[in-house]
Amino acid sequence: MKTFKIGGIHPPERKLTESSAIEVMPVPAELVISMNQHLGKPAKPLVKMGEQVKKGQLIGEADGFISANVHASTSGKVKGVKPHPHPGGQYAMAVFITPDGKDEWAEGLDTEPADWRSFSQEEIIAKVKDAGIVGMGGAGFPTNVKLSPPPDKSIDTIILNGAECEPFLTADHRLMVESPAKVVAGLEIISSLFKGEAKAWIGIESNKQDAIDALKKHASPKGIEVVSLKTKYPQGAEKQLINAITGRTIGQGELPFDKGCLVQNIGTAVAVYEAVCLNRPLIERVVTVSGMEISSRKNVLARIGTSFKDIAGFCGDISEKTNQVICGGPMMGKALFTLDAPVVKTTSGLLFINNSAVEKSRERTCIRCGKCVDVCPQSLEPWLLANTAQLRKFDEILDLGLMNCTECGSCTFVCPSKRELVHWIKYAKVLVNNRQKRKSA
Amino acid sequence: MESVKLKVSYAPFVRSSDSIESVMYNVALALAPATVMSVYLFGMYALVLNVVAILSCIGFEWLMDKARKKPASCLDGSALVTGLLLALNVPANLPLWMIVVGSFIAIAATKHVFGGLGYNIFNPALVARVFLLISFPAAMTSWPVPAPFSLGLNVDMQTAASPLGILKTDGLEALGSFTLMDGFYGTMNGSLGETSAIALLAGAAWLLYKRYITLTIPLTLIGSVFLFTGIFFLIDPGTYASPLFHMVTGGLIIGAFFMATDMVTSPISMRGQLIFGLGCGLLTAIIRLWGGYPEGVSFAILIMNGFVPLLDRWDQNDQKAKYQKKSEKA
C-alpha cells in the first residue's frame, strides 16, 4: 500500500461519525458571515444595514488577486456589518443576516444541471471565481488562483485529497460515500482545465474502505485512479500526499505546480461541480461535530455563517467536563475562545473535548530521545528548531529549515517530555515574518 | 452550555501516552530480570545493594532539586534507573557506604551539576561506576563467587577475579573450566547484573518491542567488539580469547543495551549512532586486549559520550548546509 516515505505517526483515529449520514441543519435565527473566509485579503463588504439580500447574493467582493467572493447563505435582511470573533482566534469584519425564512435564491442561481463540457476553460475558471470557492481542507487558498498556474508550469498530475488523516474528522469521508458522482464530476471539471494530458488520482486512506469502493465505481470508468493509502498522519498534507502517490518531493520554497502537481480537497471538488453545473456559490459545507463531550455526534451540512453555538444546540448537550472546543482536527485545529464564532468555508470540524493537559503546562526538558526527528515528515530537527526559537535566534533558525515545517504537529504528539515543539516553531515563523515585513517596509 | 468555560491552548490537542515516566519505568522493568537474577546468584545482600542504591539516588535527586530550587523530579523514574544500573554494575559484596558515595557521584556530580535530566553529557551510572573503580579498586574487583539460593545476608563470600580479570592477569589457560554457557546464564564471577546475558537480553527485547531503544547502537557496539576480537583470535588463538568469550563476559550486554542506548547521552541521528556504537565497540576491544584494566565497556561508552555533542553538531551543520544552499538558489 502506498504512503509517504519520511516520518509520520498514527494517532488514535476516533472516527466516531464515520457511519453517520450527513444531516442538513436548518437555517438558524441569525447568520454571521465573515469576510475573512480564505487565505489572503478579506473580502470587501458590499451590503449595508437594512438591505434585503437573496440566497447566493454577492455580499463581499474579492479584494485583490489572492482573495475570494463571499455570498449570503440565505435570504433575509442585513442586521449589521461589524467585527465579530473569527474561528481563527482574531476578530474579522462580518455581515449579520436575519433570515426571512423564505430561503429564496437570487436570480440566475441554482439552475437546472448543465453539462460542464459546454463551457470553455475561461468560463469554468470564471464560474469558480464568482462562486467564491476556496480550498476547503483548511488553508482556504482561492481555488481559481490554484487552477490557473503560471503558463510555464505544466501540470501532469491532479490529485483529489481524500486522505482525511486528522482524527475525528469524517466530513470528506461522508461526502465521498454519499455523493461520489459529484466528487468525480468535480475532479473531471478540474482535469479538463489541463488539456487532458494530466492524469487524475484520488488518494484515500485505507480506513475508509466504503469511500474507496464508492469512488472506484464512479471514477474507474473515467480513467481516474483511486489509490488506497496506508493510514498515516499527515497523509492529507499536500506535500505528503504528492509524495505518497507520485513519489515526488516538494522541496524548500517549491509549490506543487513546480513538480507538475495540483491537489484539491474533496469538498472543494463538490463545490466546483455545484458552481459550474448548478450555478450555486459556496454557501454551505459539511462540518463534523464530534469529540467525547457532546451527546450526539453528527456530520452536519451547515450554512456558512452558522454560529458554533447553534451547531452545538442542533447536535445535543455538551457535558460539564468540556474545557476546550476545537475548530478543525485535534492535530492542527485551533481552540476556540468563544462559541459565537461562525462556520467559515474552511471549518471541517468542531470538537468538544476534555483536555486535562490544558490546566497547567507539562513541558519538561528534552531527554534527546530523537522521536521528533524520526516522525518529522519534512526531515527537520524539531527539538533543535524549538530550542533555537526559545533562545530567539531568528537568523540561525532559518538555516535550520524553519520555513519547511508544515506545522503538522507530529513532533509534539510523540514528545515524551510534552514539549510544545510545534508551537515554538509557529511562534518563530510569525516573528521571522514580522521581521522581514519590517525590513522591507 | 453557558457554564462551559473554554480554554485556549496550543495544537495538537491529542498527545501520545509516552512520557518521561513511561520511558524510565519501562527501562526499570526491563532491568528487572537481571535484578532478580542477581539476587538468585548472589543472595539477599544483592537485594539490599539494589534497594540502597535506588533509595540513595532518589534521595540525592530530591536534595539536588531542593538545592537548585527546581520542581521535584525524584519520582520521574530517572533516578530509579540510575540507581538500578549502578547497583547492577558493582560486585555483590560492596560495602553499602560505597554505593551511597556512588549514588552521590551519579546524581549530584554527573547529572545535576550539568542541569539535571536531559543536560548531562555523561551517563551518570557509568561515571559513578568508574569513580568507584578508580577510588576503591580492591573492593570493586573482588567478585563474589555465585552461590545460587544463598539467601543469607552474608558479606564474607568467597571471592575471585572475574573471567576477564583472569584472562588479563593469568592468560587464556588460567580460565580453566569456564564455559560460554556460564556467561550466558550468569553463573560466573562479575558484577551483580552483568553476569547473566539471558536476563539482560530478555529485558532488552522488551525495550525493543516498546520501541524505547533501537538496534543501531547495540548491534554496532557488539558487532565491532566481535569483529575486532575475532580478527586477533584468528591470528593467534593461543593468546587471544574467542570473540564469543568476549560477548558473554564483563559488561558488554548491559553496556550495549542499557548504557550506550541512554537517550540523553547518545546521538540522535542514525549516522551518529552508528559512529557512536562503532567507537564504543573498538575502544572496548582495545582496552580489553591491551589496556591496563580487564574491562573496557564503561570507559569506552564514557569516552564516546564526550563525542556526542560533536556528532550532533555534524548533523546540524548538514541541515544548515542543506537549507542555506536552497535559499541561495531561490
Chai-1 contact restraints between the chains, C-beta under 6 A:
chainA,res_idxA,chainB,res_idxB,connection_type,confidence,min_distance_angstrom,max_distance_angstrom,comment,restraint_id
A,P11,B,V14,contact,1.0,0.0,6.0,A-B,restraint_1
A,Q252,B,K326,contact,1.0,0.0,6.0,A-B,restraint_2
A,G253,B,A330,contact,1.0,0.0,6.0,A-B,restraint_3
A,I318,B,M1,contact,1.0,0.0,6.0,A-B,restraint_4
A,I318,B,V4,contact,1.0,0.0,6.0,A-B,restraint_5
A,T322,B,V4,contact,1.0,0.0,6.0,A-B,restraint_6
A,N323,B,K7,contact,1.0,0.0,6.0,A-B,restraint_7
A,Q324,B,K7,contact,1.0,0.0,6.0,A-B,restraint_8
A,V325,B,L6,contact,1.0,0.0,6.0,A-B,restraint_9
A,I326,B,F13,contact,1.0,0.0,6.0,A-B,restraint_10
A,P330,B,P12,contact,1.0,0.0,6.0,A-B,restraint_11
A,P330,B,F13,contact,1.0,0.0,6.0,A-B,restraint_12
A,P330,B,V14,contact,1.0,0.0,6.0,A-B,restraint_13
A,M331,B,P12,contact,1.0,0.0,6.0,A-B,restraint_14
A,M332,B,A11,contact,1.0,0.0,6.0,A-B,restraint_15
A,G333,B,A11,contact,1.0,0.0,6.0,A-B,restraint_16
A,A335,B,V8,contact,1.0,0.0,6.0,A-B,restraint_17
A,A335,B,S9,contact,1.0,0.0,6.0,A-B,restraint_18
A,L336,B,L6,contact,1.0,0.0,6.0,A-B,restraint_19
A,F337,B,L6,contact,1.0,0.0,6.0,A-B,restraint_20
A,F337,B,V8,contact,1.0,0.0,6.0,A-B,restraint_21
A,N355,B,F13,contact,1.0,0.0,6.0,A-B,restraint_22
A,V358,B,K7,contact,1.0,0.0,6.0,A-B,restraint_23
A,V358,B,S9,contact,1.0,0.0,6.0,A-B,restraint_24
A,R364,B,I20,contact,1.0,0.0,6.0,A-B,restraint_25
A,T365,B,G118,contact,1.0,0.0,6.0,A-B,restraint_26
A,C366,B,G118,contact,1.0,0.0,6.0,A-B,restraint_27
A,I367,B,G118,contact,1.0,0.0,6.0,A-B,restraint_28
A,I367,B,M263,contact,1.0,0.0,6.0,A-B,restraint_29
A,I367,B,V264,contact,1.0,0.0,6.0,A-B,restraint_30
A,R368,B,M263,contact,1.0,0.0,6.0,A-B,restraint_31
A,R368,B,V264,contact,1.0,0.0,6.0,A-B,restraint_32
A,C369,B,M263,contact,1.0,0.0,6.0,A-B,restraint_33
A,G370,B,I268,contact,1.0,0.0,6.0,A-B,restraint_34
A,V373,B,I268,contact,1.0,0.0,6.0,A-B,restraint_35
A,D399,B,K320,contact,1.0,0.0,6.0,A-B,restraint_36
A,D399,B,Y323,contact,1.0,0.0,6.0,A-B,restraint_37
A,D399,B,Q324,contact,1.0,0.0,6.0,A-B,restraint_38
A,L400,B,Q319,contact,1.0,0.0,6.0,A-B,restraint_39
A,G401,B,Y323,contact,1.0,0.0,6.0,A-B,restraint_40
A,G409,B,A11,contact,1.0,0.0,6.0,A-B,restraint_41
A,G409,B,P12,contact,1.0,0.0,6.0,A-B,restraint_42
A,T412,B,P12,contact,1.0,0.0,6.0,A-B,restraint_43
A,F413,B,P12,contact,1.0,0.0,6.0,A-B,restraint_44
A,F413,B,R15,contact,1.0,0.0,6.0,A-B,restraint_45
A,F413,B,S16,contact,1.0,0.0,6.0,A-B,restraint_46
A,V414,B,S16,contact,1.0,0.0,6.0,A-B,restraint_47
A,P416,B,D18,contact,1.0,0.0,6.0,A-B,restraint_48
A,P416,B,S19,contact,1.0,0.0,6.0,A-B,restraint_49
A,P416,B,I20,contact,1.0,0.0,6.0,A-B,restraint_50
A,P416,B,V23,contact,1.0,0.0,6.0,A-B,restraint_51
A,S417,B,I20,contact,1.0,0.0,6.0,A-B,restraint_52
A,E420,B,Y10,contact,1.0,0.0,6.0,A-B,restraint_53
A,H423,B,Y10,contact,1.0,0.0,6.0,A-B,restraint_54
